[in-house]
Amino acid sequence: MKLNNPFYLASIYLVLASLFWAGNFVVGKAASIIDIPPISLNFYRWFSACLVLLPFTYKELINKRRVIFDNIFLFSILGFLAVTVFNSALFYSLRHTQVITGLLMISTVPVMIILFSSLLKIEKTNLFQITGVFLSLAGVMFIITKADLNNLINLTFNRGDIFALIAMFAWSLYSTLLKKRKSDLSPIATLQVVITCGVFFLIPMYYMDYKLGSVIKFETSFFLVLFYVVLFPGIISFLFWIKGVTLIGANRSGVFLHLMPIFGAMMAMFIFNEKILFYHFLGAIFIIAGITVSNKKIQNA
């Protein structure tokens, strides 16, 4: 393996990012079990990440402040989608649904990236990719309806599944827009700016959540959870993801997210004794079919 080859190098970054993000689901579920409020956890996670990154980024942020201001609208959208919406929705969803359910739904992100890339005219698409999008969406519908037509007719869905769906759309749009980034900021400085923008939007959410009675208990369990979500999925995975997308593009990078259900399901079954149910299996078939069809873009596009 030649590490100077962009695809091989990107593969290392993206595999590790997927592994740490899969762990984010497991730790997020553990946080819900010990009753750590999701909005508060998300706020402390990214506020801590800001402080950790600042000593390594402040010089570049000062020297390239004009670049940041010129692109502040895009950075704000990226921060809102990836930091504020995605992670808040994800942590909240895990209070009400299985880790495996969330992972299967997030695994549709690559085909959603294809859809958004096409709609925003960032990367070209074709019939195979559009077909893959519809197949994967069908898989999502099987999961959120639990393969029960009555749930669809009566519009009775698990709130955790709906928030997982919101998280999926937010991350897909973030990954797509990331490719529009034209600034010459380094990946770590980009991450710092995106996180800072996301924390800005999290402040009023945290305040409202606190006023509604969601109070963090600063115990050992909270700090252990915080350590993992800040360092691995919070900083390292984001940094690796930015590097991977920069090297090979959003569409090709998105395929690596399919590793998350594999990593996460193994951990969830071992740690929480979760089981793969019939609707998981049925949804996974359609999602895998969508992935397979949409990947023809690499060969035929």
GURODREN-47103 format. One record per residue (C-alpha): x, y, z; chain; residue in three letters. Coordinates in Angstrom, 2 decimals, padded with zeros to 5 digits. Example, Ala and Ser with C-alpha at 12.3 -4.5 7.8 and 13.67 -1.06 7.14 Angstrom:
residues 2
SITE        c1        c2        c3   cadena   residuo
SITE    012.30   -004.50    007.80        A       Ala
SITE    013.67   -001.06    007.14        A       Ser
***
This chain:
residues 301
SITE        c1        c2        c3   cadena   residuo
SITE    000.00    000.00    000.00        A       Met
SITE    001.47    003.31   -001.09        A       Lys
SITE    000.56    005.86    001.54        A       Leu
SITE    001.41    008.70   -000.84        A       Asn
SITE   -001.52    007.55   -003.01        A       Asn
SITE   -004.44    009.92   -002.19        A       Pro
SITE   -007.03    007.12   -002.12        A       Phe
SITE   -005.02    004.87    000.22        A       Tyr
SITE   -004.21    007.75    002.54        A       Leu
SITE   -007.84    008.89    002.52        A       Ala
SITE   -008.92    005.30    003.25        A       Ser
SITE   -006.94    005.25    006.49        A       Ile
SITE   -008.43    008.57    007.59        A       Tyr
SITE   -011.99    007.55    006.70        A       Leu
SITE   -011.88    004.05    008.24        A       Val
SITE   -010.66    005.46    011.56        A       Leu
SITE   -013.23    008.28    011.42        A       Ala
SITE   -016.00    005.71    010.88        A       Ser
SITE   -014.75    003.55    013.76        A       Leu
SITE   -014.67    006.45    016.23        A       Phe
SITE   -018.05    007.71    015.05        A       Trp
SITE   -019.55    004.26    015.55        A       Ala
SITE   -018.24    004.44    019.11        A       Gly
SITE   -020.04    007.78    019.41        A       Asn
SITE   -023.37    005.95    019.07        A       Phe
SITE   -022.43    003.45    021.76        A       Val
SITE   -021.18    006.10    024.18        A       Val
SITE   -024.20    008.26    023.37        A       Gly
SITE   -026.47    005.36    024.32        A       Lys
SITE   -024.53    004.88    027.54        A       Ala
SITE   -024.97    008.59    028.27        A       Ala
SITE   -028.75    008.24    027.91        A       Ser
SITE   -028.78    005.27    030.27        A       Ile
SITE   -027.01    007.25    033.00        A       Ile
SITE   -029.34    010.19    032.24        A       Asp
SITE   -026.91    012.75    030.82        A       Ile
SITE   -029.05    015.40    029.03        A       Pro
SITE   -028.31    015.26    025.28        A       Pro
SITE   -028.25    019.03    024.61        A       Ile
SITE   -026.03    019.69    027.61        A       Ser
SITE   -023.69    016.85    026.65        A       Leu
SITE   -023.44    018.23    023.13        A       Asn
SITE   -022.68    021.74    024.42        A       Phe
SITE   -019.93    020.65    026.82        A       Tyr
SITE   -018.52    018.35    024.17        A       Arg
SITE   -017.98    021.06    021.59        A       Trp
SITE   -017.11    023.81    024.05        A       Phe
SITE   -014.35    021.53    025.40        A       Ser
SITE   -013.22    020.71    021.86        A       Ala
SITE   -012.90    024.44    021.14        A       Cys
SITE   -010.62    024.87    024.15        A       Leu
SITE   -008.53    021.81    023.24        A       Val
SITE   -007.97    022.96    019.66        A       Leu
SITE   -007.36    026.66    020.37        A       Leu
SITE   -003.63    026.43    021.33        A       Pro
SITE   -002.97    024.70    017.99        A       Phe
SITE   -005.05    026.99    015.81        A       Thr
SITE   -005.08    030.52    017.22        A       Tyr
SITE   -002.10    031.77    015.20        A       Lys
SITE   -003.61    030.61    011.91        A       Glu
SITE   -007.00    031.97    012.90        A       Leu
SITE   -005.46    035.41    013.52        A       Ile
SITE   -003.32    035.38    010.37        A       Asn
SITE   -006.19    034.24    008.15        A       Lys
SITE   -009.04    036.10    009.81        A       Arg
SITE   -009.93    037.75    006.50        A       Arg
SITE   -010.40    034.33    004.90        A       Val
SITE   -012.64    033.30    007.81        A       Ile
SITE   -014.78    036.44    007.57        A       Phe
SITE   -015.09    036.07    003.80        A       Asp
SITE   -016.43    032.53    004.27        A       Asn
SITE   -018.27    033.01    007.56        A       Ile
SITE   -021.70    032.27    006.07        A       Phe
SITE   -020.61    028.85    004.80        A       Leu
SITE   -018.74    028.09    008.04        A       Phe
SITE   -021.84    029.03    010.04        A       Ser
SITE   -024.01    026.66    008.02        A       Ile
SITE   -021.44    023.86    008.41        A       Leu
SITE   -021.25    024.43    012.16        A       Gly
SITE   -025.02    024.54    012.55        A       Phe
SITE   -025.52    021.32    010.59        A       Leu
SITE   -022.63    019.21    011.90        A       Ala
SITE   -022.25    020.46    015.47        A       Val
SITE   -025.61    021.89    016.52        A       Thr
SITE   -028.21    019.82    014.66        A       Val
SITE   -026.51    016.50    013.91        A       Phe
SITE   -025.06    015.77    017.32        A       Asn
SITE   -027.98    017.13    019.33        A       Ser
SITE   -030.46    015.10    017.27        A       Ala
SITE   -028.25    012.02    017.48        A       Leu
SITE   -027.81    012.10    021.26        A       Phe
SITE   -031.53    012.74    021.71        A       Tyr
SITE   -032.49    009.89    019.36        A       Ser
SITE   -030.40    007.40    021.33        A       Leu
SITE   -032.57    008.02    024.38        A       Arg
SITE   -035.50    006.49    022.51        A       His
SITE   -034.14    004.02    019.98        A       Thr
SITE   -031.55    001.26    019.60        A       Gln
SITE   -027.96    001.92    018.61        A       Val
SITE   -028.42   -000.49    015.68        A       Ile
SITE   -031.45    001.46    014.40        A       Thr
SITE   -029.53    004.74    014.46        A       Gly
SITE   -026.52    003.22    012.75        A       Leu
SITE   -028.58    001.67    009.97        A       Leu
SITE   -030.27    004.99    009.30        A       Met
SITE   -027.02    006.94    009.35        A       Ile
SITE   -025.61    004.42    006.88        A       Ser
SITE   -027.87    005.99    004.25        A       Thr
SITE   -025.84    009.19    004.46        A       Val
SITE   -023.63    008.32    001.44        A       Pro
SITE   -026.59    008.13   -000.93        A       Val
SITE   -028.07    011.29    000.61        A       Met
SITE   -024.75    013.00   -000.12        A       Ile
SITE   -025.17    011.96   -003.75        A       Ile
SITE   -028.67    013.48   -003.78        A       Leu
SITE   -027.57    016.79   -002.24        A       Phe
SITE   -024.45    016.92   -004.44        A       Ser
SITE   -026.70    016.61   -007.47        A       Ser
SITE   -029.29    019.14   -006.29        A       Leu
SITE   -026.61    021.70   -005.40        A       Leu
SITE   -024.62    020.90   -008.58        A       Lys
SITE   -021.46    020.13   -006.64        A       Ile
SITE   -020.79    016.69   -008.13        A       Glu
SITE   -022.42    015.03   -011.13        A       Lys
SITE   -024.93    012.22   -010.71        A       Thr
SITE   -026.62    009.61   -012.90        A       Asn
SITE   -029.57    007.21   -012.98        A       Leu
SITE   -027.77    004.60   -010.88        A       Phe
SITE   -027.25    007.07   -008.07        A       Gln
SITE   -030.84    008.34   -008.10        A       Ile
SITE   -032.11    004.75   -008.03        A       Thr
SITE   -029.81    004.07   -005.08        A       Gly
SITE   -031.24    007.05   -003.22        A       Val
SITE   -034.80    005.75   -003.55        A       Phe
SITE   -033.82    002.21   -002.53        A       Leu
SITE   -032.03    003.50    000.57        A       Ser
SITE   -034.96    005.75    001.47        A       Leu
SITE   -037.23    002.71    001.21        A       Ala
SITE   -034.91    000.97    003.67        A       Gly
SITE   -035.22    003.91    006.06        A       Val
SITE   -039.02    003.74    005.82        A       Met
SITE   -038.96    000.05    006.73        A       Phe
SITE   -036.90    000.89    009.81        A       Ile
SITE   -038.89    003.89    011.09        A       Ile
SITE   -042.23    002.13    010.45        A       Thr
SITE   -040.85   -001.15    011.83        A       Lys
SITE   -042.15   -002.76    008.62        A       Ala
SITE   -045.71   -002.17    009.83        A       Asp
SITE   -048.01   -000.44    007.34        A       Leu
SITE   -050.31    000.66    010.18        A       Asn
SITE   -047.52    002.81    011.62        A       Asn
SITE   -047.22    004.59    008.26        A       Leu
SITE   -050.98    005.04    007.86        A       Ile
SITE   -051.44    006.31    011.41        A       Asn
SITE   -048.18    008.31    011.36        A       Leu
SITE   -047.05    006.71    014.61        A       Thr
SITE   -043.27    006.73    014.69        A       Phe
SITE   -040.69    006.32    017.42        A       Asn
SITE   -039.43    009.82    018.23        A       Arg
SITE   -035.89    008.49    018.40        A       Gly
SITE   -036.15    007.23    014.81        A       Asp
SITE   -037.40    010.62    013.61        A       Ile
SITE   -034.53    012.46    015.29        A       Phe
SITE   -032.08    009.94    013.81        A       Ala
SITE   -033.57    010.82    010.42        A       Leu
SITE   -033.04    014.54    011.12        A       Ile
SITE   -029.44    013.79    012.08        A       Ala
SITE   -028.97    011.87    008.83        A       Met
SITE   -030.13    014.77    006.67        A       Phe
SITE   -028.01    017.27    008.61        A       Ala
SITE   -024.82    015.24    008.24        A       Trp
SITE   -025.48    014.56    004.54        A       Ser
SITE   -025.90    018.24    003.79        A       Leu
SITE   -022.82    019.11    005.88        A       Tyr
SITE   -020.66    016.60    004.01        A       Ser
SITE   -021.90    017.92    000.67        A       Thr
SITE   -021.32    021.58    001.51        A       Leu
SITE   -017.87    020.75    002.89        A       Leu
SITE   -016.76    020.21   -000.69        A       Lys
SITE   -017.71    023.83   -001.48        A       Lys
SITE   -015.06    025.04    000.97        A       Arg
SITE   -012.56    026.98   -001.13        A       Lys
SITE   -010.55    028.65    001.63        A       Ser
SITE   -006.89    027.88    002.21        A       Asp
SITE   -007.41    027.15    005.91        A       Leu
SITE   -005.76    023.97    007.17        A       Ser
SITE   -008.10    021.09    008.15        A       Pro
SITE   -007.55    021.70    011.88        A       Ile
SITE   -008.26    025.43    011.55        A       Ala
SITE   -011.35    024.65    009.48        A       Thr
SITE   -012.49    022.30    012.22        A       Leu
SITE   -011.92    024.99    014.84        A       Gln
SITE   -014.02    027.52    012.93        A       Val
SITE   -016.83    025.02    012.23        A       Val
SITE   -016.96    023.94    015.88        A       Ile
SITE   -016.92    027.54    017.12        A       Thr
SITE   -019.83    028.44    014.86        A       Cys
SITE   -021.73    025.37    016.05        A       Gly
SITE   -021.15    026.23    019.71        A       Val
SITE   -022.49    029.72    019.06        A       Phe
SITE   -025.81    028.19    017.97        A       Phe
SITE   -025.73    025.71    020.87        A       Leu
SITE   -025.57    028.39    023.57        A       Ile
SITE   -029.28    029.38    023.45        A       Pro
SITE   -030.28    025.70    023.15        A       Met
SITE   -028.22    024.83    026.23        A       Tyr
SITE   -029.72    027.75    028.17        A       Tyr
SITE   -033.27    026.72    027.29        A       Met
SITE   -032.55    023.09    028.13        A       Asp
SITE   -031.10    024.13    031.49        A       Tyr
SITE   -034.14    026.27    032.29        A       Lys
SITE   -036.38    023.31    031.50        A       Leu
SITE   -034.61    021.26    034.17        A       Gly
SITE   -031.93    019.34    032.28        A       Ser
SITE   -028.97    019.66    034.63        A       Val
SITE   -025.63    017.89    034.23        A       Ile
SITE   -024.29    015.99    037.23        A       Lys
SITE   -020.55    016.49    037.17        A       Phe
SITE   -019.63    012.95    038.15        A       Glu
SITE   -016.91    010.55    037.01        A       Thr
SITE   -019.24    008.89    034.50        A       Ser
SITE   -019.96    012.24    032.83        A       Phe
SITE   -016.27    013.11    032.50        A       Phe
SITE   -015.48    009.67    031.02        A       Leu
SITE   -018.21    010.11    028.42        A       Val
SITE   -017.05    013.67    027.75        A       Leu
SITE   -013.43    012.54    027.29        A       Phe
SITE   -014.39    010.07    024.56        A       Tyr
SITE   -016.86    012.24    022.66        A       Val
SITE   -014.52    015.25    022.69        A       Val
SITE   -011.31    013.52    021.66        A       Leu
SITE   -012.28    010.72    019.28        A       Phe
SITE   -015.56    011.42    017.40        A       Pro
SITE   -015.39    015.11    018.29        A       Gly
SITE   -011.91    016.11    017.11        A       Ile
SITE   -010.04    013.21    015.53        A       Ile
SITE   -012.91    011.90    013.41        A       Ser
SITE   -013.89    015.35    012.15        A       Phe
SITE   -010.27    016.12    011.29        A       Leu
SITE   -009.84    012.78    009.49        A       Phe
SITE   -013.15    013.24    007.67        A       Trp
SITE   -012.16    016.68    006.38        A       Ile
SITE   -008.83    015.27    005.19        A       Lys
SITE   -010.54    012.34    003.47        A       Gly
SITE   -013.16    014.47    001.71        A       Val
SITE   -010.47    016.91    000.60        A       Thr
SITE   -008.42    014.08   -000.91        A       Leu
SITE   -011.08    012.09   -002.78        A       Ile
SITE   -014.35    014.07   -002.70        A       Gly
SITE   -017.63    013.79   -000.81        A       Ala
SITE   -019.21    011.02   -002.90        A       Asn
SITE   -016.30    008.58   -002.64        A       Arg
SITE   -015.70    009.41    001.02        A       Ser
SITE   -019.34    008.76    001.87        A       Gly
SITE   -019.00    005.08    000.99        A       Val
SITE   -016.75    004.57    004.02        A       Phe
SITE   -019.61    005.46    006.37        A       Leu
SITE   -021.06    002.03    005.59        A       His
SITE   -018.45    000.68    008.00        A       Leu
SITE   -020.22    002.40    010.89        A       Met
SITE   -023.13   -000.07    011.17        A       Pro
SITE   -020.67   -002.96    011.18        A       Ile
SITE   -018.45   -001.47    013.88        A       Phe
SITE   -021.36   -000.10    015.91        A       Gly
SITE   -023.63   -003.15    015.72        A       Ala
SITE   -020.85   -005.40    016.98        A       Met
SITE   -020.26   -003.08    019.94        A       Met
SITE   -023.98   -002.64    020.66        A       Ala
SITE   -024.69   -006.38    020.64        A       Met
SITE   -021.73   -007.01    022.93        A       Phe
SITE   -022.23   -004.12    025.37        A       Ile
SITE   -026.01   -003.59    025.43        A       Phe
SITE   -027.15   -007.04    024.29        A       Asn
SITE   -029.10   -005.45    021.44        A       Glu
SITE   -030.57   -007.71    018.77        A       Lys
SITE   -031.07   -007.24    015.05        A       Ile
SITE   -034.84   -007.44    014.48        A       Leu
SITE   -036.79   -008.28    011.32        A       Phe
SITE   -037.35   -004.68    010.27        A       Tyr
SITE   -033.64   -003.96    010.76        A       His
SITE   -032.86   -006.83    008.41        A       Phe
SITE   -035.43   -005.75    005.81        A       Leu
SITE   -034.31   -002.12    005.93        A       Gly
SITE   -030.67   -003.16    005.66        A       Ala
SITE   -031.40   -005.14    002.48        A       Ile
SITE   -032.82   -002.05    000.76        A       Phe
SITE   -030.06    000.21    002.11        A       Ile
SITE   -027.37   -002.21    000.87        A       Ile
SITE   -029.15   -002.43   -002.49        A       Ala
SITE   -029.14    001.37   -002.69        A       Gly
SITE   -025.46    001.47   -001.81        A       Ile
SITE   -024.61   -001.16   -004.42        A       Thr
SITE   -026.55    000.57   -007.19        A       Val
SITE   -025.31    004.07   -006.32        A       Ser
SITE   -021.68    002.90   -006.30        A       Asn
SITE   -021.93    002.29   -010.03        A       Lys
SITE   -021.24    006.00   -010.32        A       Lys
SITE   -017.55    005.36   -009.62        A       Ile
SITE   -017.33    002.84   -012.43        A       Gln
SITE   -019.63    004.45   -014.96        A       Asn
SITE   -019.61    008.19   -014.23        A       Ala
***
